[in-house]
Amino acid sequence: MEIEPGSIGLIPGNVIVEVPEGYMLTVASRSSTPKKKGLLTPHGIGIIDQDYCGPEDEIKIQVYNFTNESVKIERGDKIAQGVFVRVDTFAWEEVEKMTGESRGGFGSTDALKTDREHKSPTHEEGSVSDAVRH
């Protein structure tokens, strides 16, 4: 199969996996795939749930071709790998306000530390309208 430049494709994995109870299967590209093939997984990983194991539920690897040329994939090419990861379930409780301090998200941890050192606030108190904790 071929993945056209700048497009997303689904590569057949040629397997159906019955994931054990209490686990999920994560599928990620091999570390060499971007350099050798010019392909990335758009979300970093794929998650295969326990109930995705019917007769037509073949695992497919979603890839993005970031090159300027078509990328050809042959059956047997090693482009991805899977890892079973234990998962737990939780009962969630909705609360009006979280008691922890906001961190800012997406790379803001270092900025937050700097702001604390200079004792300047990084968020407005009580700005969370709805919150959830487990």
C-alpha positions as CSV (number, residue, x, y, z in Angstrom):
1,M,0.0,0.0,0.0
2,E,1.1,3.6,-0.5
3,I,0.6,6.6,1.8
4,E,0.5,9.8,-0.2
5,P,2.5,12.9,0.9
6,G,0.8,14.9,3.6
7,S,-1.9,12.3,4.2
8,I,-3.0,9.9,6.9
9,G,-3.3,6.2,6.1
10,L,-4.4,3.0,7.9
11,I,-1.9,0.2,7.5
12,P,-3.3,-3.3,8.1
13,G,-1.5,-4.9,11.0
14,N,-2.6,-8.4,9.8
15,V,-3.6,-9.4,13.4
16,I,-6.6,-9.5,15.6
17,V,-5.6,-9.5,19.3
18,E,-7.8,-10.5,22.3
19,V,-6.6,-8.1,25.0
20,P,-6.7,-9.6,28.5
21,E,-9.1,-8.2,31.0
22,G,-7.6,-5.4,33.0
23,Y,-5.3,-4.4,30.1
24,M,-5.2,-2.3,27.0
25,L,-2.9,-2.7,24.0
26,T,-1.0,0.4,23.0
27,V,0.4,0.5,19.5
28,A,3.3,2.9,18.8
29,S,5.6,3.4,15.9
30,R,9.0,1.9,16.1
31,S,11.7,4.4,16.8
32,S,13.2,4.0,13.4
33,T,9.9,4.5,11.4
34,P,10.1,8.3,11.1
35,K,13.7,8.2,9.8
36,K,13.4,5.1,7.6
37,K,9.9,5.6,6.3
38,G,8.9,9.2,6.9
39,L,5.8,8.2,8.8
40,L,4.5,9.3,12.2
41,T,1.6,8.2,14.3
42,P,-0.7,11.3,14.4
43,H,-1.6,10.9,18.1
44,G,1.6,9.2,19.2
45,I,0.0,5.9,20.1
46,G,-3.1,3.9,19.3
47,I,-5.2,2.3,22.1
48,I,-6.8,-1.1,21.5
49,D,-9.6,-1.8,23.9
50,Q,-10.5,-5.2,25.4
51,D,-13.7,-5.4,23.3
52,Y,-12.0,-4.8,19.9
53,C,-11.5,-8.5,19.0
54,G,-14.3,-9.5,16.7
55,P,-13.6,-11.4,13.5
56,E,-13.4,-8.2,11.5
57,D,-11.4,-6.2,14.1
58,E,-8.0,-6.3,12.5
59,I,-5.5,-3.8,14.2
60,K,-4.6,-1.0,11.9
61,I,-1.7,1.4,12.3
62,Q,-2.6,5.0,11.7
63,V,0.3,6.9,10.1
64,Y,0.9,10.4,8.8
65,N,3.3,10.8,5.8
66,F,5.3,14.0,6.6
67,T,7.4,13.7,3.4
68,N,7.0,15.1,0.0
69,E,6.8,11.7,-1.7
70,S,4.6,8.6,-1.5
71,V,5.7,6.0,1.0
72,K,5.3,2.4,0.1
73,I,4.6,-0.2,2.8
74,E,5.0,-3.9,2.1
75,R,3.5,-6.7,4.1
76,G,6.0,-7.6,6.8
77,D,7.5,-4.1,7.1
78,K,8.2,-3.4,10.8
79,I,6.7,0.0,11.4
80,A,4.9,-0.4,14.8
81,Q,5.1,-2.3,18.1
82,G,2.5,-3.1,20.8
83,V,2.7,-3.1,24.6
84,F,0.1,-4.4,27.0
85,V,-0.6,-1.8,29.7
86,R,-2.6,-2.5,32.9
87,V,-5.6,-0.2,33.3
88,D,-7.7,0.5,36.4
89,T,-11.2,1.9,36.6
90,F,-12.3,4.6,39.0
91,A,-15.5,6.0,40.4
92,W,-15.5,9.8,39.6
93,E,-16.9,12.4,41.9
94,E,-17.9,15.8,40.6
95,V,-16.9,18.7,42.8
96,E,-17.4,22.5,42.7
97,K,-13.8,23.4,43.2
98,M,-10.4,21.6,43.1
99,T,-8.2,22.1,46.1
100,G,-4.8,21.7,44.4
101,E,-2.9,24.5,42.8
102,S,-3.2,25.0,39.0
103,R,-0.1,24.2,37.0
104,G,-1.0,25.9,33.7
105,G,-0.6,22.9,31.4
106,F,1.4,22.3,28.2
107,G,5.0,23.1,29.2
108,S,4.1,25.5,31.9
109,T,5.7,23.6,34.8
110,D,9.0,25.4,34.6
111,A,7.2,28.8,34.2
112,L,5.1,28.0,37.3
113,K,8.3,27.3,39.4
114,T,9.8,30.6,38.2
115,D,6.6,32.5,39.1
116,R,6.5,30.8,42.6
117,E,10.1,31.9,43.2
118,H,9.1,35.5,42.4
119,K,5.9,35.1,44.4
120,S,3.6,36.2,41.6
121,P,0.3,34.4,41.1
122,T,-0.1,32.3,38.0
123,H,-3.8,31.8,38.0
124,E,-7.0,33.4,39.3
125,E,-8.4,31.7,42.5
126,G,-11.7,30.0,42.0
127,S,-11.7,30.2,38.2
128,V,-12.6,26.5,37.8
129,S,-16.4,26.2,37.1
130,D,-16.6,22.4,37.1
131,A,-14.1,20.0,38.3
132,V,-13.7,16.2,38.7
133,R,-11.6,14.2,41.0
134,H,-11.4,10.4,41.5
